[in-house]
Amino acid sequence: MPDEILDAHSSDPAAMGWMQGFPPPDAKRLAWKRADHMRFPTHRFAFSHMREFLPTVRVSRGYGAVWNLPVALRDDLDAVRFRALDDDRELSWEAALAVNFTDAVLVLHKGTIVYERYLGVTRRDTPHIAFSVTKSFVGTIAEMLVAEGRLDPAAPMADLIPELARSGFADATLRQVMDMTTALDFSEEYTDPNSGIGAMSNALGLTPRAPGYAGPDDVYAYLPTIGKAGEHGQRFTYRTCNTEVLGWLVARTEGKRLDRVLAERIWAPLGMEQDADFLIDSSGMPFAGGGLNPVLLDMARFGEAMRCDGQGNGGQAIASAAVARIKHGGSKEAFAPAGYQWIPGGSYASQWWSMGGNHGAFSARGIHGQAIWIDPVAEVVIARFGSH
């Protein structure tokens, strides 16, 4: 029925039969040229198959042993009840999985897997796009370089990346880019094709470009065109272009493409169990703001290492000073005007969200329901994929 509103069950990508058959019938075939990977309900299949729609590079786990997480599954978590923030309705954890279009979710308590679910076409070995959770991986590496004295957070971006000397980034400091307190002529309005994020998506080639498009054809070419709007450092405004600049700087500092840096700095040291896919543009630049596709267990491993001050896989995998800076959070005064009503007392720093409250919880968050939630007091890590 044309007017049918699909829920998580009726839009289940396995039930809908996308790309099933040898060959799949025309009505069940998905294609990049129609942007099937970025619209509902077809994106419910595509988010677990992004390398079939867009070019990717591999984030290698190397040849080391896997960091094995102990398992002691509990049977009582599905019955946990809570009230939803948006409308105050009462839900159980189990019911919320469908309400939030969950593709996969895993809960760690004190480093042990106590809950693990996979739905739709997402399985334990399925890379799934993490969208803006990617930012927190990039921010963590940048903080590691700061801790090593290789990057100065007070340095202006024009000194660090001369190609940005005539852009709105020029007089912003690295810290302002990391904490997204830059003042830029860039709108993060996903439904507006003429917004800044729309223009950046065109440069990236994330979706088909309009006929006659004559703009930048890679992200390196696009970033220097972003202008300034206001004074840097005064308030937090979420803008993915900041992370693209940060990814550029990390790669230039290390002399290696971002996918290789991520492999050497996080994937191999943490004993990840699978390689990840990383979306790239036509220049080969990884999409630092949202292009990482890991498996869920590797997202959880990263979260557990961050909970444990960088300890993971039997050693100090991530510099403790970098984790401490992330856990400290950012300016609550700069964050408050952004109006995130469900993050009272929150802040943003180093590409991570500090969630307020008295548990010191912090989170990596991505559109459509991707998340790593870390609660140091409860000793809990939750990793989640979704296709809301």
For each residue, the residues with C-beta under 8 A, 3 or more apart:
1: 4
2:
3:
4: 1 10
5:
6: 10 11 40 41
7: 10 11 98
8: 11 12 97 98 99 100 101 102 119
9: 12 15 98
10: 4 6 7 15
11: 6 7 8 16 40 41 44 101
12: 8 9 15 16 44 119 120
13: 16 18 41 42 44 45 48 120 121 387
14: 17 120 121
15: 9 10 12
16: 11 12 13 28 41 44 45
17: 14 20 21 28
18: 13 24 28 30 42 45
19: 24 28 29 30 45 49
20: 17 24 28
21: 17 24 25 28
22:
23:
24: 18 19 20 21 28 29
25: 21 28 29
26: 29
27:
28: 16 17 18 19 20 21 24 25
29: 19 24 25 26
30: 18 19 34 36 37 42 45 46 53
31: 34 36 53
32: 35 36 37 53 54 207 208
33: 208
34: 30 31 208
35: 32 38 39 207 208
36: 30 31 32 39 42 43 46 53
37: 30 32 42 43 46 47 50 53 54
38: 35 43 46 206 207
39: 35 36 42 43
40: 6 11 43 44 387
41: 6 11 13 16 44
42: 13 18 30 36 37 39 45 46
43: 36 37 38 39 40 46 47 368 387
44: 11 12 13 16 40 41 47 101 103 120 121 387
45: 13 16 18 19 30 42 48 49 120 121
46: 30 36 37 38 42 43 49 50 52 53
47: 37 43 44 50 103 122 128 129 368 385 387
48: 13 45 103 120 121 122 126 127 128 385
49: 19 45 46 52 53 121
50: 37 46 47 53 54 56 127 129 277 279 293
51: 54 56 127 277 293
52: 46 49
53: 30 31 32 36 37 46 49 50
54: 32 37 50 51 205 206 279
55: 279 280
56: 50 51 277 278 279 280 291 293
57: 257 259 277 278 280 284 286
58: 259 275 276 277 278
59: 259 262 263 267 275 276 277 278 292 294
60: 260 263 267 268 275
61: 64 263 267 268 271 272 273 274 275
62: 263 267 268
63:
64: 61 268 271
65: 271
66: 271 272 273
67: 270 271 272 273 301 312 313 314
68:
69: 108 111 112 113 297 300 301 304
70: 111 112 113
71: 112 113 116
72: 112 113 114
73: 113 114 115 116
74: 77 114 115
75: 78
76: 79 80
77: 74 80 93 107 114 115
78: 75 92 93 94
79: 76 92 93 94
80: 76 77 92 93
81: 90 91 92 93
82: 90 91 93 96
83: 88 89 90 91
84: 87 88 89 90 91 96
85: 342
86: 342
87: 84
88: 83 84
89: 83 84
90: 81 82 83 84
91: 81 82 83 84 95 96 99
92: 78 79 80 81 95 96
93: 77 78 79 80 81 82 96 97
94: 78 79 97
95: 91 92 98 99
96: 82 84 91 92 93 99 100 102
97: 8 93 94 100 102 105 117 119
98: 7 8 9 95 101 102
99: 8 91 95 96
100: 8 96 97 369 386 388
101: 8 11 44 98 368 369 386 387 388
102: 8 96 97 98 105 117 119 369 384 385 386
103: 44 47 48 118 119 120 122 128 369 385 386 387
104: 117 118 119 122 126 128 296 384 385
105: 97 102 115 116 117 296 382 383 384 385
106: 113 115 116 117 296 297 299 300 382 383 384
107: 77 113 114 115 116 380 381 382
108: 69 111 112 113 114 300 303 304 380 381 382 383
109: 112 114 378 379 380
110: 379
111: 69 70 108 304 308
112: 69 70 71 72 108 109
113: 69 70 71 72 73 106 107 108 116 300
114: 72 73 74 77 107 108 109
115: 73 74 77 105 106 107
116: 71 73 105 106 107 113 124
117: 97 102 104 105 106
118: 103 104 122 123 124 126 296
119: 8 12 97 102 103 104 122
120: 12 13 14 44 45 48 103 387
121: 13 14 44 45 48 49 126
122: 47 48 103 104 118 119 126 128 296 385
123: 118 126
124: 116 118 295 296 297
125: 274 295
126: 48 104 118 121 122 123 295
127: 48 50 51 274 276 277 293 294 295
128: 47 48 103 104 122 293 294 295 296 370 385
129: 47 50 279 290 291 292 293 370
130: 133 134 290 292 293 294 299 366 370 385
131: 134 290 366 367 368 370
132: 135 240 243 289 290 364 365 366 367 370
133: 130 136 137 292 299 364 365 366 370 371 372
134: 130 131 137 138 243 287 288 289 290 291 292 366
135: 132 138 139 240 243 288 289 290 351 364
136: 133 139 140 351 352 364 372
137: 133 134 140 141 262 266 292 302 364
138: 134 135 141 142 243 246 247 250 258 262 288 289 351
139: 135 136 142 143 178 243 246 326 350 351 352
140: 136 137 143 144 266 306 318 322 323 326 350 351 352
141: 137 138 144 145 250 261 262 265 266
142: 138 139 145 146 151 174 178 246 249 250 350 351
143: 139 140 146 147 178 319 321 322 323 325 326 350
144: 140 141 147 148 265 318 319 322
145: 141 142 148 150 151 250 253 254
146: 142 143 149 150 151 152 153 174 322 325
147: 143 144 319 321 322 325
148: 144 145 319
149: 146
150: 145 146 253
151: 142 145 146 155 160 174 249 253
152: 146 155 174
153: 146 173 174 175 178
154: 173 174 175
155: 151 152 159 160 173 174
156: 159 160 170 171 172 173
157: 160 161 164 169 170 171 172 173 174 177 245 249
158: 161 162 164 165 169 170 171
159: 155 156 162
160: 151 155 156 157 174 249 252
161: 157 158 164 169 245 248 249 252
162: 158 159 165
163: 220 223 224
164: 157 158 161 167 169 170 223 224 245
165: 158 162 170
166: 170 224
167: 164 170 223 224 225 226 227 228
168: 172 182 183 184 185 186 226 227 228 229
169: 157 158 161 164 172 177 182 184 223 226 245
170: 156 157 158 164 165 166 167 228
171: 156 157 158 228 232
172: 156 157 168 169 176 177 182 183 232 233
173: 153 154 155 156 157 176 177 232 233
174: 142 146 151 152 153 154 155 157 160 177 178 249
175: 153 154 178 179
176: 172 173 179 180 181 182 232 233
177: 157 169 172 173 174 180 182 242 245 246
178: 139 142 143 153 174 175 242 246 349 350 351
179: 175 176 236 330 331 334 348 349 350
180: 176 177 236 237 238 239 242 348 351
181: 176 232 233 234 235 236 237 330 331 334
182: 168 169 172 176 177 232 237 239 242
183: 168 172 228 229 230 231 232 233 234 237
184: 168 169 196 226 227 228 229 237 239 241
185: 168 196 226 227 228 229
186: 168 196 197 226 229 239 241
187: 192 195 196 197
188: 195 196 197 237 238 239 240
189: 192 195 196 197 198
190: 195 197 198 367
191:
192: 187 189 195 198
193: 198 210
194: 198 199
195: 187 188 189 190 192 198 199
196: 184 185 186 187 188 189 199 200 226 239 241
197: 186 187 188 189 190 200 201 240
198: 189 190 192 193 194 195 201 202
199: 194 195 196 202 203 215 222
200: 196 197 203 204 219 222 240 241 244
201: 197 198 204 206 207
202: 198 199 205 206 209 213 215 216
203: 199 200 215 216 217 218 219 221 222 281
204: 200 201 218 219 279 281 287
205: 54 202 209 217 281 282
206: 38 54 201 202 279 287
207: 32 35 38 201
208: 32 33 34 35
209: 202 205 213 215
210: 193 213
211:
212:
213: 202 209 210
214:
215: 199 202 203 209 222
216: 202 203 219 221 222 225
217: 203 205 221 282
218: 203 204 221 222 281 282 283 285
219: 200 203 204 216 222 223 244 281 283 285 287
220: 163 223 248 283 285
221: 203 216 217 218 224 225
222: 199 200 203 215 216 218 219 225 226
223: 163 164 167 169 219 220 226 241 244 245 248
224: 163 164 166 167 221
225: 167 216 221 222
226: 167 168 169 184 185 186 196 222 223 241
227: 167 168 184 185
228: 167 168 170 171 183 184 185 232
229: 168 183 184 185 186
230: 183 234
231: 183 234
232: 171 172 173 176 181 182 183 228
233: 172 173 176 181 183 334
234: 181 183 230 231 334
235: 181 334 335 337 338
236: 179 180 181 330 331 334 335 337 338 347 348
237: 180 181 182 183 184 188 338
238: 180 188 338 348
239: 180 182 184 186 188 196 242
240: 132 135 188 197 200 243 244 289 290
241: 184 186 196 200 223 226 244 245 289
242: 177 178 180 182 239 245 246
243: 132 134 135 138 139 240 246 247 288 289 290 351
244: 200 219 223 240 241 247 248 287 288 289
245: 157 161 164 169 177 223 241 242 248 249
246: 138 139 142 177 178 242 243 249 250 288 351
247: 138 243 244 250 251 258 285 286 288 289
248: 161 220 223 244 245 251 252 285 288
249: 142 151 157 160 161 174 245 246 252 253
250: 138 141 142 145 246 247 253 254 258 261 288
251: 247 248 254 255 256 257 258 261 285
252: 160 161 248 249 255
253: 145 150 151 249 250
254: 145 250 251 260 261
255: 251 252
256: 251 260 261 264
257: 57 251 260 261 284 285 286
258: 138 247 250 251 261 262 278 285 286 288
259: 57 58 59 262 263 278 280 286
260: 60 254 256 257 263 264
261: 141 250 251 254 256 257 258 264 265
262: 59 137 138 141 258 259 265 266 267 276 278 292
263: 59 60 61 62 259 260 266 267 268
264: 256 260 261 267 268
265: 141 144 261 262 269
266: 137 140 141 262 263 269 270 272 302 317 318
267: 59 60 61 62 262 263 264 270 272 275 276 298
268: 60 61 62 64 263 264 271 272
269: 265 266 312 313 315 317 318
270: 67 266 267 298 301 302 305 312 313 317 318
271: 61 64 65 66 67 268 301 312 313
272: 61 66 67 266 267 268 275 276 294 298 301
273: 61 66 67 295 297 298 301
274: 61 125 127 294 295 298
275: 58 59 60 61 267 272
276: 58 59 127 262 267 272 292 293 294 295 298
277: 50 51 56 57 58 59 127 292 293
278: 56 57 58 59 258 259 262 286 287 291 292 293
279: 50 54 55 56 129 204 206 286 287 290 291 292 293
280: 55 56 57 259 283 284 285 286 287 291
281: 203 204 205 218 219 284 285 287
282: 205 217 218
283: 218 219 220 280
284: 57 257 280 281
285: 218 219 220 247 248 251 257 258 280 281
286: 57 247 257 258 259 278 279 280 291
287: 134 204 206 219 244 278 279 280 281 290 291
288: 134 135 138 243 244 246 247 248 250 258 291
289: 132 134 135 138 240 241 243 244 247
290: 129 130 131 132 134 135 240 243 279 287 366 367
291: 56 129 134 278 279 280 286 287 288
292: 59 129 130 133 134 137 262 276 277 278 279
293: 50 51 56 127 128 129 130 276 277 278 279
294: 59 127 128 130 272 274 276 298 299
295: 124 125 126 127 128 273 274 276 298 299
296: 104 105 106 118 122 124 128 299 300 383 384 385
297: 69 106 124 273 300 301 383
298: 267 270 272 273 274 276 294 295 301 302
299: 106 130 133 294 295 296 302 303 372 383 385
300: 69 106 108 113 296 297 303 304 372 381 383
301: 67 69 270 271 272 273 297 298 304 305 312 313
302: 137 266 270 298 299 305 306 372
303: 108 299 300 306 307 364 372 373 374 381 382 383
304: 69 108 111 300 301 307 308 312 381
305: 270 301 302 308 310 311 312 313 317 318
306: 140 302 303 310 318 323 326 362 372 374
307: 303 304 374 375 376 379 381
308: 111 304 305 311 312
309: 320 323 324
310: 305 306 316 317 318 319 320 322 323
311: 305 308 315 316 317
312: 67 269 270 271 301 304 305 308 315 317 318
313: 67 269 270 271 301 305 317
314: 67
315: 269 311 312
316: 310 311 319 320
317: 266 269 270 305 310 311 312 313
318: 140 144 266 269 270 305 306 310 312 322 323
319: 143 144 147 148 310 316 322 323
320: 309 310 316 323 324
321: 143 147 324 325
322: 140 143 144 146 147 310 318 319 325 326
323: 140 143 306 309 310 318 319 320 326 327
324: 309 320 321 327 328
325: 143 146 147 321 322 328 349 350
326: 139 140 143 306 322 323 329 349 350 352 362
327: 323 324 360 362 376
328: 324 325 349
329: 326 332 346 347 348 349 352 354 362
330: 179 181 236 334 335 347 348 349 350 354
331: 179 181 236 334 335 347 349
332: 329 335 336 345 346 347
333: 336
334: 179 181 233 234 235 236 330 331 337 347
335: 235 236 330 331 332 338 340 343 346 347 348
336: 332 333
337: 235 236 334
338: 235 236 237 238 335
339:
340: 335 343 346
341: 344
342: 85 86
343: 335 340 346 353 355 356
344: 341 356
345: 332 356 357
346: 329 332 335 340 343 353 354 355 356
347: 236 329 330 331 332 334 335 353 354 356
348: 179 180 236 238 329 330 335 352 353 354
349: 178 179 325 326 328 329 330 331 352 354
350: 139 140 142 143 178 179 325 326 330
351: 135 136 138 139 140 142 178 180 243 246 364
352: 136 139 140 326 329 348 349 362 363 364
353: 343 346 347 348 362 363 364 365
354: 329 330 346 347 348 349 360 361 362
355: 343 346 361 362 363
356: 343 344 345 346 347 361
357: 345 360 361
358: 377
359: 375 376 377 378
360: 327 354 357 375 376 377
361: 354 355 356 357 373 374 375 376 377
362: 306 326 327 329 352 353 354 355 374
363: 352 353 355 371 372 373 374
364: 132 133 135 136 137 303 351 352 353 371 372
365: 132 133 353 370 371
366: 130 131 132 133 134 290 369 370 371
367: 131 132 190 290 370
368: 43 47 101 131 386 387 388
369: 100 101 102 103 366 384 385 386 387 388
370: 128 129 130 131 132 133 365 366 367 384 385 386
371: 133 363 364 365 366 382 383 384 386
372: 133 136 299 300 302 303 306 363 364 381 382 383 384
373: 303 361 363 380 381 382 383 384
374: 303 306 307 361 362 363 380 381
375: 307 359 360 361 378 379 380 381
376: 307 327 359 360 361 379
377: 358 359 360 361
378: 109 359 375
379: 109 110 307 375 376
380: 107 108 109 373 374 375
381: 107 108 300 303 304 307 372 373 374 375
382: 105 106 107 108 303 371 372 373
383: 105 106 108 296 297 299 300 303 371 372 373
384: 102 104 105 106 296 369 370 371 372 373
385: 47 48 102 103 104 105 122 128 130 296 299 369 370
386: 100 101 102 103 368 369 370 371
387: 13 40 43 44 47 101 103 120 368 369
388: 100 101 368 369
